[in-house]
Amino acid sequence: MFSPETLGFVAGFLTTISFLPQAIKAWKTKSTKDISLPMYLVFILGVFLWIIYGFMINSLVVMLANVVTLLIALFILYLKIRYG
């Protein structure tokens, strides 16, 4: 069985990489017309708050997964602003 820490890393990894196909597609096609700007702004705020929460509870899993997710989401937001 997985330990809670291992399970958290696997869950964080999977939810984080789920944004990669969108980032790659937007980068290659230079099209972000189907990406909702308000959704990404709210999402980025939520992920930022998760990072703060991770620091508050001293959880490496929460911090790492959300920092990487934030970076990918900010890249998609950059593409949305640049190509939108």
Protein Blocks (a to p, Z undefined) as FASTA:
>chain_A
ZZfklmmmmmmmmmmmmmmmmmmmmmmnopaklpcfklmmmmmmmmmmmmmmmmmnopak
lmmmmmmmmmmmmmmmmmmmmmZZ
